[in-house]
Amino acid sequence: MAYRVFIDSNGVEWQAWDVLPKAVERRIGSRRVCREPVAFADRRQSDRRQVEGRWTPLTSGLRDGWLCFDAAGSRRRLMPIPPDWESCDHPELEDYCRSATPVRLPSARRG
């Protein structure tokens, strides 16, 4: 995963990184395996997105990954990932950020 920080023309600091589904699938994988029996019922529910042992895309277009932009209280997603995003200059990265789709943050993260 590549990572960049830039300040846009309004003085807002943005973080940008690429998200690749294969990396996400590794992270979602079953790492929380309890080898000892527990004295209470497991309340976790199976993920409805898992089909026959394989993870399916959350929405179409995400299979090839996306570029995530984050500033305090704001997050955006750009698909597909521009091939030059890791090396382009800051004004071009800002253009990518402006063209990205805003995403709703989880309620626990909102101020």
Secondary structure, 3 states (H helix, E strand, C coil): CCEEEEECCCCCEEEEEEECHHHHHHHHCCCCCCCCCCCCCCCCCCCCCEECCEECCCCCCCCCCEEEEEECCEEEEECCCCCCCCCCCHHHHHHHHHHCEEECCCCCCCC
